[in-house]
Amino acid sequence: DQEAERLYSGIQSNNSDVKTDSMKKLASLSQDVTFAQEFINRNGLKQIFHIVEEGNDTGEMLAHTLKAFVELMEHDFVSWETLSATFIKKIVSYVNMNTVDASVQQLSLSILENMVPTSRPLFELVKKQVTLDRLLTHLQVTNVQLQLKAMALLIALLLAATDAERREMMDYLREKNIRQFIHKNIIHSSEPLADEMAHYLYVLQSVTLNLCESRMRTSMDPYSQEQRDLLQSLRQTAFEPESEAPTSTFSTERRKSLCAKEFRKLGFVNNSNPAEDLRRAPPGLLALDNMVYFSRNTPNAYSRFILENSSREDKHECPFARSSIQLTLILCEILHVGEPCSETAQAFYPMFFGQDHFFEELFCICIQLLNKTWKEMRATQEDFDKVLQVVREQITRTLSLRPTSLELFKTRVNALNYSEILKLRQTERLHQEETLAVPVLELRERLKPELLELIRQQRLLHLCRGTLFRKISSRRRQDKLWYCRLSPNHKVLHYGDVEEGVQSPPIESLPEKIPVADMKMLLVGKECPHTKEKSSGKQNKDVLELAFSIMYDMEDYCLNFVAPTRYEFCLWTDGLNVLLGKEMTSERTQTDLDVLLSMELKLRLLDLENISIPDTPPPIPKPPSSLNFCYDFSHTEQ
């Protein structure tokens, strides 16, 4: 409270040096929650508002002022909705001016990013004052941090917008070629991609794909002329150019009969009324859009698909329409179309930003793959679900390799033919299968304690090396880092805040510590205090799966963690359970134990290759009638 009082006076000083030093120290100390509360109780924020609104300070002084403001607001003592119009106008002006220092622009963008999700009026204000053109200008700078903050604000605006506003914004960004810029200057930049930028690219990908959701959830309306025209265009593209006589010369009945026959060749189940096939939603009208896109953009491939299957025997033909509807549904599931964005995921596909009309182009590749797989499997109509299962596997296995372009995806997915899938399945099955002979099962049980001890040592070693954790607050902010590691003698847990870029800080630089003897309990998931806080709003599934806490002292204090990955979560919860003298319970323990057991068993059974192991041990022969052949060692020779 004395320091808060001193700095409160210091930032009001007429001496510019004293004022700058006070503000610099305030920016540093404001990270501490107790100090922040003391300073805010003295009406400190009002003084900061006053300094910014006056607008006399620039450069370093202004950067320290905004930094202090951001840190103080981070503690959630004051609502973002209380900001005055003059203050917001000033912050917006720093973003829109070219002459302002980059650090001031970064902090200003960060302040606006925090304001946007808070309320609808603030979102509308920021959207109106900071144009998309201005944000795109910031995205094109070489300063990586400024680029990151501009992307953060763009994503915050997209997430807070209504569906109509989001579609309008995405159309404008498409006109401005943001996809090409991201693909060339961010994904393929010489600098490695930061975790936070990877998350924003994942969100941008997710938001773009979710624009397909409305079509996916809309069933076909048989009375809509536009939709019926699209359906008819599929038939006309495939059959009418080769028709010798125009259909207009036929009677109505004959024309209906001919159309029904052609729709059957197209692979519709209900050939007299094909609109019925598209009543199921999802995939709804999205499947029709994909089929029309395929027929218009790759007419040769489309015609070849239809005519090739028309000439096959009935039971061996691959139904184009039925396959397209099911394939669209599979792609929606794989790409999570219509699902809300995760708050921590970073898994975007680089090829997504390398291609306009990504979803439709991906469909064009996959529908041709489906036809190829159908032929390789020599499938009949009864095998339809089996073929789709193989195609799903081909797509997911290829996507897991993260190809950088659709061309590369096409090459790899076509190389992964049905025989390759069978080989991979066989290999995986062999890896999973263990010899189940009784003696081998007994040997497994004997080896378990030794191998579990090995896993315990590895977990403690990992804790000694330590891990970098992110502090995730209620407003999606992930830019604060802290490090935690176990002392080499396994008696003390050291932790403390660290700066971005620090990989493995020495144990002496971590100021906080918890003796292992004081640790009482490990909490995970929903039991953790930081997942129960009201401020976090709608609980995010990902954070719940990665959260754990250590309860120490008299069960009053908790050290809260959110692991960066599921792997780290497993290693840390196992290591802490070992320190608490409890069993390791993570799924990783079982996986590691299975791998080690499998390896150890294979090594021990190498000499028994091709020898069948009996279920019961061979009988022990009866002792001989005379034991006189034994040498008596008790009478040693003198």
Disulfide bonds with the S-S distance in Angstrom:
none
